[in-house]
Amino acid sequence: MAPRHVEAIPLATAQPRGLVVEVGDTTYVLGSAAVEVYRNGTLLARGECTTPCAFTAATAIAAPTGDGRWAVAVDGHRVVHVTQSAELEDVGARFGLAGAPLALAAAGHTFAAIEERSGGRERLIAVSADGVHLARVPASGARDVAAARGRIAVAYADRVESWDLATMQTTSYPVANAHVGFVDAERDSARLVAWTDAAVDLEGADRALRPVALPAPPARVAIAGARLWIAAGAHVLYVEPAGATAATAIATDAPAPASLTGSPTGAAWAGDAKALVRLSPDHVTDDPTWQTQVQPVFARVCAHCHLPGGEAGIDLSTPATWHAERDELRRRVLVTATMPPAGTTLSDPDRHAIESWLDAAAK
């Protein structure tokens, strides 16, 4: 297949780049010099690091308050919530973590971390399938962890294990010294990805791992919703695994980056020492169905809390934010009916309109 162009959208400022986390349409850039918060490419807040920040892991986790998701990171010896004002709030205790984990991963209400005890001589997997109850499982030699809905993966020096959290059944793969992740982690169809300095393996429908064809060994790998991004040789490549047993890599014209981070939207953030750009093969378009079905309900019922800067702290004013939060919206609006809050009425036709759009967006 011929190379396809990717749109490169630079952020407003430049600093030595570290980690990137997206929550809805808010992007958190965690560098050694500062924390920056953007919404739709506009810088909202910047917090300077008085001493160099030391971010080693970051992800979006279901907020312990029950409202939306938080950008959470490991900064040195602590776990922090990165707020929309670019402040760092210590929250390890709120997630049941006594210290800074070696690795941290989350999807839906599942999260997992690798903890060290006894002066580094013991390693445990701290895991929760519901965001409330935390269990610890011995995992001597664990090196990396990934989370999907009701499932985690743990990488060791000699193998990768996939754990089903409902049955605690384990599947082992003989992949040594790997990193792990899940494509489509927010859905029941999540697929395991394991990569090393030599290869990238992707799980098929039969749960077997198969290699992705690459022009060169992978230098960077990032998971972006249902898409997999790989920097290999002189190219950035992306893989569309949905519905395929063997994925096909498609070359782009983007230069090889020093860092690569996936976005839930399917895009990727590629960075070097001075710049960070968003790469996407998808053209940004309006969602006319959202405009006709959801936007009128949003304007009547939700806008007083969920506009940018609103009291809820979660912007739901665009189709992109609804796509990014669709699983949480389904849970809160349709399953538990905890949104909108008491005192605000959502009629049956309004609820049906939201349900219809969410069903279509999930396909």
Phi, psi and chi 1 to 4 in degrees:
 res  aa     phi    psi   chi1   chi2   chi3   chi4
   1 MET       -  139.3 -172.1  175.0  -67.2      -
   2 ALA   -69.0  151.6      -      -      -      -
   3 PRO   -58.3  146.3  -23.7   33.3      -      -
   4 ARG  -118.9  143.8  -69.8  172.4   59.4 -176.7
   5 HIS   -71.0  145.5  174.9   67.3      -      -
   6 VAL  -118.2  140.1  -66.4      -      -      -
   7 GLU   -75.1  129.1  -65.5  178.0  -66.6      -
   8 ALA  -110.9  114.8      -      -      -      -
   9 ILE  -115.5  103.2  -54.2  171.3      -      -
  10 PRO   -73.6  149.5   27.3  -33.2      -      -
  11 LEU   -80.3  171.6  -66.6 -175.1      -      -
  12 ALA   -72.8  -30.7      -      -      -      -
  13 THR  -125.6  168.0   63.6      -      -      -
  14 ALA  -127.8  136.7      -      -      -      -
  15 GLN  -156.4  165.0   65.2  158.1  -39.0      -
  16 PRO   -56.9  123.3  -26.7   35.5      -      -
  17 ARG   -89.1  146.3  -63.8  -60.4  176.2 -174.5
  18 GLY  -123.3 -106.2      -      -      -      -
  19 LEU  -106.7  156.2  -55.7  177.8      -      -
  20 VAL  -130.6  133.7 -179.7      -      -      -
  21 VAL  -129.8  136.2 -179.5      -      -      -
  22 GLU  -114.9  133.9  -74.0 -169.5   61.7      -
  23 VAL  -128.5  106.9 -179.2      -      -      -
  24 GLY    61.8 -128.2      -      -      -      -
  25 ASP   -98.7   16.4   64.4  -10.9      -      -
  26 THR  -103.7  130.2  -56.3      -      -      -
  27 THR  -114.6  127.0  -57.3      -      -      -
  28 TYR  -108.1  120.7  -58.7   82.7      -      -
  29 VAL  -108.6  117.5 -178.3      -      -      -
  30 LEU  -109.2   98.2  -46.5  179.6      -      -
  31 GLY  -105.8  176.6      -      -      -      -
  32 SER   -76.1  -24.9   59.9      -      -      -
  33 ALA   -94.9  -29.2      -      -      -      -
  34 ALA  -162.4  163.2      -      -      -      -
  35 VAL  -108.8  128.9  173.1      -      -      -
  36 GLU  -120.6  142.2  -63.5  170.0  -14.2      -
  37 VAL  -123.0  125.3 -178.4      -      -      -
  38 TYR  -120.6  149.9  -65.4   83.7      -      -
  39 ARG  -130.5  121.3  178.9  172.2  -68.9  126.9
  40 ASN    50.6   40.4  -64.6  -35.5      -      -
  41 GLY    84.1   -3.6      -      -      -      -
  42 THR  -100.5  130.4  -60.2      -      -      -
  43 LEU   -70.3  119.9 -178.5   65.1      -      -
  44 LEU   -94.4  -39.7  -63.3 -178.1      -      -
  45 ALA  -156.4  151.3      -      -      -      -
  46 ARG  -139.5  126.7  177.9 -176.9  170.1   95.9
  47 GLY  -116.1  117.9      -      -      -      -
  48 GLU   -74.3  141.8  -58.1  -72.6  -18.7      -
  49 CYS   -84.9  115.8  -62.3      -      -      -
  50 THR   -65.1  -36.3   53.5      -      -      -
  51 THR  -119.4  156.4   58.9      -      -      -
  52 PRO   -53.0  128.1  -27.2   35.7      -      -
  53 CYS   -68.5  149.7  -68.2      -      -      -
  54 ALA  -128.0   67.4      -      -      -      -
  55 PHE   -78.7  127.6  -64.2  109.6      -      -
  56 THR  -116.9  -17.0   57.0      -      -      -
  57 ALA  -157.8  149.8      -      -      -      -
  58 ALA  -158.1  146.4      -      -      -      -
  59 THR  -161.9  169.9 -171.1      -      -      -
  60 ALA   -97.9  126.1      -      -      -      -
  61 ILE  -123.3  143.1  -66.0 -179.0      -      -
  62 ALA   -55.3  125.2      -      -      -      -
  63 ALA   -64.2  135.9      -      -      -      -
  64 PRO   -64.9  -15.2   22.5  -32.2      -      -
  65 THR   -75.8  -13.4   59.2      -      -      -
  66 GLY    89.0   -0.9      -      -      -      -
  67 ASP  -110.4  103.1  -65.9  -39.3      -      -
  68 GLY    68.9 -149.8      -      -      -      -
  69 ARG  -128.8  152.6  -58.9 -178.6   73.7   77.3
  70 TRP  -112.6  147.1  -77.3    0.4      -      -
  71 ALA   -82.5  117.5      -      -      -      -
  72 VAL  -123.6  138.8  173.3      -      -      -
  73 ALA  -139.9  157.2      -      -      -      -
  74 VAL   -96.4  118.2  178.1      -      -      -
  75 ASP  -120.6  100.2  176.8   25.5      -      -
  76 GLY    63.6 -114.9      -      -      -      -
  77 HIS  -102.1   19.2  -60.8  -68.0      -      -
  78 ARG  -140.5  159.8   59.3 -178.0 -175.6  154.9
  79 VAL  -105.0  128.5  178.3      -      -      -
  80 VAL  -125.9  148.1  -63.6      -      -      -
  81 HIS   -93.6  123.4  167.2 -145.8      -      -
  82 VAL   -90.2  112.6 -172.9      -      -      -
  83 THR   -83.4  168.7   71.1      -      -      -
  84 GLN   -70.0  -13.5  -69.7 -166.3   -2.7      -
  85 SER   -95.0   13.6   57.1      -      -      -
  86 ALA    68.2   26.7      -      -      -      -
  87 GLU   -96.5  155.3  -63.5  174.4  -33.6      -
  88 LEU  -111.2  115.9  -56.5  179.8      -      -
  89 GLU  -110.4  122.2  173.8 -168.7    7.6      -
  90 ASP   -63.2  123.9  -74.3   20.7      -      -
  91 VAL  -136.0   10.7  -67.8      -      -      -
  92 GLY   -53.2  -43.2      -      -      -      -
  93 ALA   -64.9  -32.5      -      -      -      -
  94 ARG   -67.7  -26.3  -62.1 -169.5   71.0  170.3
  95 PHE   -98.8    7.1  -70.1   99.6      -      -
  96 GLY    76.9   19.3      -      -      -      -
  97 LEU  -102.0  123.2  -58.3  173.4      -      -
  98 ALA   -77.7  -29.7      -      -      -      -
  99 GLY  -141.7 -166.7      -      -      -      -
 100 ALA   -82.5  121.0      -      -      -      -
 101 PRO   -72.9  157.5   25.3  -32.2      -      -
 102 LEU   -73.0  -30.5  -61.7  177.5      -      -
 103 ALA  -148.6  152.1      -      -      -      -
 104 LEU  -144.3  134.2 -176.0   66.6      -      -
 105 ALA  -147.6  152.1      -      -      -      -
 106 ALA  -154.4  150.2      -      -      -      -
 107 ALA  -157.9  128.2      -      -      -      -
 108 GLY    57.5 -127.7      -      -      -      -
 109 HIS  -100.7    7.5  -70.3  -85.2      -      -
 110 THR   -90.0  132.1  -58.1      -      -      -
 111 PHE  -143.4  156.6   78.3   87.5      -      -
 112 ALA  -146.9  151.1      -      -      -      -
 113 ALA  -147.7  151.2      -      -      -      -
 114 ILE   -99.3  118.6  -60.3  176.8      -      -
 115 GLU  -109.6  148.8  -66.2 -174.9  -46.6      -
 116 GLU  -110.9  139.0  -78.0 -167.8  -26.6      -
 117 ARG  -130.6  171.4  -61.2  -70.8  177.3   86.0
 118 SER    53.4   47.8  -56.9      -      -      -
 119 GLY    65.1   30.0      -      -      -      -
 120 GLY    89.7    1.4      -      -      -      -
 121 ARG   -86.0  -13.2  -66.8 -173.0  -61.7  -87.3
 122 GLU  -130.4  135.8  179.1 -174.8   15.3      -
 123 ARG  -121.2  138.8  -71.5 -168.5 -178.6  179.0
 124 LEU  -128.9  151.2  -53.6  170.6      -      -
 125 ILE   -98.9  115.3  -60.5  -65.2      -      -
 126 ALA   -90.5  121.1      -      -      -      -
 127 VAL  -139.1  142.0   59.8      -      -      -
 128 SER  -135.7  131.9  174.6      -      -      -
 129 ALA   -93.3  -12.6      -      -      -      -
 130 ASP  -126.4    2.5   57.7    9.7      -      -
 131 GLY    77.1    2.5      -      -      -      -
 132 VAL  -121.2  -53.8  177.0      -      -      -
 133 HIS   -92.3  125.6  -57.4   91.8      -      -
 134 LEU  -113.0  128.6 -172.0   68.8      -      -
 135 ALA  -117.3  155.5      -      -      -      -
 136 ARG  -124.1  130.9  -74.5  177.6  167.6   83.0
 137 VAL  -124.2  129.6 -178.5      -      -      -
 138 PRO   -58.7  135.9  -23.8   33.9      -      -
 139 ALA  -148.2   69.1      -      -      -      -
 140 SER   -58.6  126.9  177.1      -      -      -
 141 GLY    84.0    5.2      -      -      -      -
 142 ALA   -59.3  136.5      -      -      -      -
 143 ARG  -115.6  -30.4  -59.6  159.8   51.5   93.7
 144 ASP  -153.3  154.9 -166.2   19.1      -      -
 145 VAL  -141.5  146.9   66.8      -      -      -
 146 ALA  -136.3  157.1      -      -      -      -
 147 ALA  -130.0  142.8      -      -      -      -
 148 ALA  -134.3  178.1      -      -      -      -
 149 ARG   -65.8  112.5 -179.5 -180.0  -66.8 -180.0
 150 GLY    71.5   19.0      -      -      -      -
 151 ARG  -154.8  144.5 -170.7  177.8  171.3 -161.3
 152 ILE  -133.0  163.7   68.0  168.9      -      -
 153 ALA  -128.1  140.4      -      -      -      -
 154 VAL  -126.7  129.8 -174.9      -      -      -
 155 ALA  -102.8  134.1      -      -      -      -
 156 TYR  -119.1  177.9  -60.5   86.0      -      -
 157 ALA   -64.6  -30.2      -      -      -      -
 158 ASP  -116.2   -2.6   60.3  -15.5      -      -
 159 ARG  -164.7  169.3   69.7 -167.3 -173.9  -78.9
 160 VAL  -123.2  134.6  168.7      -      -      -
 161 GLU  -115.8  138.7  -69.1 -176.9   -8.6      -
 162 SER  -110.2  125.3  173.2      -      -      -
 163 TRP  -110.0  127.8  -59.3    2.5      -      -
 164 ASP   -87.9  114.2 -175.7  -44.5      -      -
 165 LEU   -73.7  -20.0  -61.6 -178.4      -      -
 166 ALA   -75.7  -39.3      -      -      -      -
 167 THR  -108.4  -12.4   63.7      -      -      -
 168 MET    57.7   26.9  -73.3  -50.1  -68.4      -
 169 GLN   -79.3  143.7  -68.8 -178.0  -27.9      -
 170 THR  -120.9  134.7  -59.5      -      -      -
 171 THR  -113.4  131.9  -56.6      -      -      -
 172 SER  -111.2  140.0 -176.0      -      -      -
 173 TYR  -123.9  135.5  -57.0   91.8      -      -
 174 PRO   -82.3   61.4   30.7  -35.0      -      -
 175 VAL  -112.1  116.2 -177.0      -      -      -
 176 ALA   -91.8  145.9      -      -      -      -
 177 ASN    52.6   46.5  -60.9  -44.1      -      -
 178 ALA  -101.4  161.7      -      -      -      -
 179 HIS  -102.5  156.0  -64.0  -77.8      -      -
 180 VAL  -133.0  155.2  -72.9      -      -      -
 181 GLY  -164.7  177.4      -      -      -      -
 182 PHE  -129.3  128.0  -75.1   99.6      -      -
 183 VAL   -79.5  139.0  171.8      -      -      -
 184 ASP    58.7   43.6 -121.5    1.1      -      -
 185 ALA   -62.7  -23.6      -      -      -      -
 186 GLU   -83.1    0.4  -61.0  -74.9  -10.3      -
 187 ARG  -120.5  164.1  -60.3 -170.0 -178.1 -172.4
 188 ASP   -67.5  -17.3  -66.3  -25.2      -      -
 189 SER   -89.5   18.7   56.8      -      -      -
 190 ALA   -52.9  143.8      -      -      -      -
 191 ARG  -126.9  131.9  -62.0  169.3   66.7 -178.5
 192 LEU   -70.2  139.9  174.8   64.8      -      -
 193 VAL  -123.7  132.4 -177.2      -      -      -
 194 ALA  -129.5  130.4      -      -      -      -
 195 TRP  -137.4  149.3   65.2   94.1      -      -
 196 THR  -128.2 -173.5   67.0      -      -      -
 197 ASP   -68.5  -13.5  -67.7  -20.6      -      -
 198 ALA  -108.2  -26.7      -      -      -      -
 199 ALA  -158.0  163.0      -      -      -      -
 200 VAL  -123.7  125.9  177.9      -      -      -
 201 ASP  -114.1  137.8  -67.4  -32.3      -      -
 202 LEU  -123.6  134.8  176.5   62.5      -      -
 203 GLU   -73.2  136.1 -175.1  179.5   42.4      -
 204 GLY   -94.3 -178.5      -      -      -      -
 205 ALA   -62.4  -23.9      -      -      -      -
 206 ASP   -89.8    8.5   57.9   -1.1      -      -
 207 ARG    71.3    9.9  -67.3  -66.2  176.0   94.5
 208 ALA   -86.9  147.1      -      -      -      -
 209 LEU   -90.6  132.4  -72.5  178.3      -      -
 210 ARG  -130.5  145.0  -67.0 -177.8  173.9   83.2
 211 PRO   -71.9  145.9   25.2  -33.9      -      -
 212 VAL   -88.3  131.0  175.7      -      -      -
 213 ALA   -70.8  122.6      -      -      -      -
 214 LEU  -130.2  150.5  -61.6  173.3      -      -
 215 PRO   -77.5  -14.5   28.4  -35.1      -      -
 216 ALA  -159.9  164.0      -      -      -      -
 217 PRO   -58.9  147.2  -24.8   35.0      -      -
 218 PRO   -74.1  131.7   27.5  -34.5      -      -
 219 ALA   -97.0  -34.4      -      -      -      -
 220 ARG  -141.2  144.5  -55.2  -81.4 -175.5  -86.4
 221 VAL  -135.3  136.8  176.1      -      -      -
 222 ALA  -141.1  142.2      -      -      -      -
 223 ILE  -106.1  129.9  -65.2  171.4      -      -
 224 ALA  -130.6   84.6      -      -      -      -
 225 GLY    63.2 -117.7      -      -      -      -
 226 ALA   -93.8   12.3      -      -      -      -
 227 ARG  -122.3  147.7 -176.2  174.2  -72.7  146.6
 228 LEU  -117.0  128.9 -178.7   64.3      -      -
 229 TRP  -111.4  139.8  -71.8   83.1      -      -
 230 ILE  -140.1  129.9  -56.4  166.7      -      -
 231 ALA   -96.0  118.6      -      -      -      -
 232 ALA  -140.2  121.6      -      -      -      -
 233 GLY    62.3 -129.8      -      -      -      -
 234 ALA   -91.8    6.1      -      -      -      -
 235 HIS  -122.8  153.7  -60.4  -75.6      -      -
 236 VAL  -101.4  133.2  175.1      -      -      -
 237 LEU  -122.7  152.6  -51.9  111.0      -      -
 238 TYR  -129.8  150.4   65.2   92.9      -      -
 239 VAL  -123.0  131.1  179.0      -      -      -
 240 GLU  -102.3   93.0  -57.6  -79.3    9.2      -
 241 PRO   -85.8  -11.3   30.8  -32.0      -      -
 242 ALA   -59.3  122.7      -      -      -      -
 243 GLY    77.5    1.9      -      -      -      -
 244 ALA  -112.0  140.0      -      -      -      -
 245 THR   -80.1  -42.9  -59.1      -      -      -
 246 ALA  -114.6  116.8      -      -      -      -
 247 ALA   -80.0  156.0      -      -      -      -
 248 THR  -116.0  129.6  -58.8      -      -      -
 249 ALA   -85.8  137.9      -      -      -      -
 250 ILE  -119.8  120.5  -54.8  171.9      -      -
 251 ALA   -71.8  145.3      -      -      -      -
 252 THR  -117.0  175.4   75.3      -      -      -
 253 ASP   -97.7   14.0   57.5   -0.3      -      -
 254 ALA   -77.3  144.2      -      -      -      -
 255 PRO   -72.1  158.1   26.9  -34.7      -      -
 256 ALA   -65.7  125.3      -      -      -      -
 257 PRO   -92.6  162.3   33.7  -33.7      -      -
 258 ALA   -83.1  -24.0      -      -      -      -
 259 SER  -139.6  153.6   66.2      -      -      -
 260 LEU  -147.5  123.2 -165.8   64.1      -      -
 261 THR  -132.5  135.3  -55.1      -      -      -
 262 GLY   -84.0  153.4      -      -      -      -
 263 SER  -112.4  145.2  160.7      -      -      -
 264 PRO   -58.5  -19.8  -21.2   31.5      -      -
 265 THR   -78.2   -8.9   63.8      -      -      -
 266 GLY   101.2   -7.6      -      -      -      -
 267 ALA   -84.6  176.1      -      -      -      -
 268 ALA  -137.1  148.3      -      -      -      -
 269 TRP  -101.3  119.5  -67.5   99.4      -      -
 270 ALA  -112.1  133.0      -      -      -      -
 271 GLY  -139.1  160.5      -      -      -      -
 272 ASP  -131.8 -161.3   56.4   24.5      -      -
 273 ALA   -67.8  -17.9      -      -      -      -
 274 LYS  -124.2  -15.9  -64.3 -177.6  178.4 -179.9
 275 ALA  -144.1  155.9      -      -      -      -
 276 LEU  -137.7  126.0 -175.7   70.4      -      -
 277 VAL  -127.4  152.0  -64.0      -      -      -
 278 ARG   -97.1  123.7 -177.8  178.6 -177.2  -87.5
 279 LEU  -105.7  131.8  -53.7  177.1      -      -
 280 SER  -153.9  134.2  174.4      -      -      -
 281 PRO   -83.4   -2.3   30.4  -34.0      -      -
 282 ASP   -97.4  133.5  -53.6  -44.8      -      -
 283 HIS   -81.3  135.7  -68.7  -74.8      -      -
 284 VAL   -70.5  121.5  178.4      -      -      -
 285 THR  -131.2  158.1   58.7      -      -      -
 286 ASP   -72.4  158.1  -69.2  -29.6      -      -
 287 ASP  -108.5   96.3 -177.0  -24.3      -      -
 288 PRO   -64.0  -30.6   19.8  -30.8      -      -
 289 THR   -67.1  -40.9  -54.8      -      -      -
 290 TRP   -62.1  -41.1 -173.9   89.5      -      -
 291 GLN   -61.6  -37.9  -62.5  -71.7  -11.4      -
 292 THR   -88.1  -34.9   57.0      -      -      -
 293 GLN   -93.2  -42.4  -72.5 -173.8 -154.0      -
 294 VAL  -100.2  -41.4  177.5      -      -      -
 295 GLN   -57.5  -40.7 -159.5  -80.3  -28.2      -
 296 PRO   -63.0  -37.2  -24.9   36.1      -      -
 297 VAL   -67.0  -43.2  179.8      -      -      -
 298 PHE   -58.1  -45.0  172.9   82.7      -      -
 299 ALA   -63.2  -38.7      -      -      -      -
 300 ARG   -78.2  -40.7  -70.8 -164.6  -49.5  -88.2
 301 VAL  -108.0  -37.8  179.7      -      -      -
 302 CYS  -106.3  -23.2  -43.0      -      -      -
 303 ALA   -63.1  -28.4      -      -      -      -
 304 HIS   -67.1  -18.2   63.2  -74.7      -      -
 305 CYS  -115.0  -26.3  -70.0      -      -      -
 306 HIS  -116.1   25.4  -70.9  -73.5      -      -
 307 LEU   -82.0  164.3  -73.8  170.6      -      -
 308 PRO   -53.6  127.6  -26.4   35.2      -      -
 309 GLY    79.7    6.5      -      -      -      -
 310 GLY   -70.2  168.2      -      -      -      -
 311 GLU   -66.1  -21.7   63.6 -177.4   64.5      -
 312 ALA   -74.2  -21.5      -      -      -      -
 313 GLY    77.2    7.1      -      -      -      -
 314 ILE  -129.1  116.2  -58.0  169.7      -      -
 315 ASP   -82.9  120.3  177.3   14.6      -      -
 316 LEU  -123.4   34.8  -66.1  174.9      -      -
 317 SER   -91.8    0.3   61.7      -      -      -
 318 THR  -132.0  157.1   65.6      -      -      -
 319 PRO   -57.8  -36.0  -23.4   32.8      -      -
 320 ALA   -61.0  -40.9      -      -      -      -
 321 THR   -70.1  -33.7   56.5      -      -      -
 322 TRP   -68.5  -39.3  -80.5   67.2      -      -
 323 HIS   -62.0  -45.1  -84.3  -76.1      -      -
 324 ALA   -66.3  -30.2      -      -      -      -
 325 GLU  -110.6   19.0  -60.9  -69.5  -18.1      -
 326 ARG   -63.1  -37.0   59.9 -178.6 -178.2  -89.7
 327 ASP   -65.5  -42.7  -72.2  -20.3      -      -
 328 GLU   -67.6  -36.9 -178.0   68.7    5.1      -
 329 LEU   -64.3  -41.7  -73.5  164.0      -      -
 330 ARG   -60.9  -43.9  178.7  179.9  -64.0  -81.1
 331 ARG   -63.8  -48.0 -174.6 -177.2   73.4   85.1
 332 ARG   -75.9  -38.3  -62.9  -68.3  -58.2  -80.7
 333 VAL   -88.0  -40.6  175.8      -      -      -
 334 LEU  -102.1  -35.2  -57.0  178.8      -      -
 335 VAL   -90.2  -59.7  177.9      -      -      -
 336 THR   -89.0  -17.5   66.1      -      -      -
 337 ALA    54.7   36.5      -      -      -      -
 338 THR   -91.4   -4.9   54.0      -      -      -
 339 MET  -129.7  140.0  -71.7  -63.9  -69.2      -
 340 PRO   -67.7  163.6   27.7  -36.0      -      -
 341 PRO   -70.0  169.4   25.0  -33.8      -      -
 342 ALA   -54.9  138.4      -      -      -      -
 343 GLY    99.6  -12.5      -      -      -      -
 344 THR  -118.9  129.3  -58.1      -      -      -
 345 THR  -100.9  133.2  -59.4      -      -      -
 346 LEU  -117.5  112.7 -173.9   66.3      -      -
 347 SER   -69.9  162.5   68.8      -      -      -
 348 ASP   -59.7  -43.5  -72.2  -18.0      -      -
 349 PRO   -61.6  -37.9  -25.5   35.5      -      -
 350 ASP   -64.3  -43.9  -73.1  -13.8      -      -
 351 ARG   -64.0  -39.0 -157.7  176.0  -61.4  -85.7
 352 HIS   -65.0  -39.4  177.1   73.2      -      -
 353 ALA   -61.9  -42.7      -      -      -      -
 354 ILE   -65.5  -43.6  -68.5  173.4      -      -
 355 GLU   -61.8  -42.2 -178.6  177.4   19.3      -
 356 SER   -61.8  -43.1  175.8      -      -      -
 357 TRP   -67.6  -41.8 -176.5   87.1      -      -
 358 LEU   -63.1  -39.3  -71.4  171.3      -      -
 359 ASP   -63.0  -43.0  -72.8  -16.3      -      -
 360 ALA   -67.1  -38.2      -      -      -      -
 361 ALA   -68.3  -25.1      -      -      -      -
 362 ALA   -79.4  -12.3      -      -      -      -
 363 LYS   -84.4      -  -65.8  178.3 -179.2  178.9
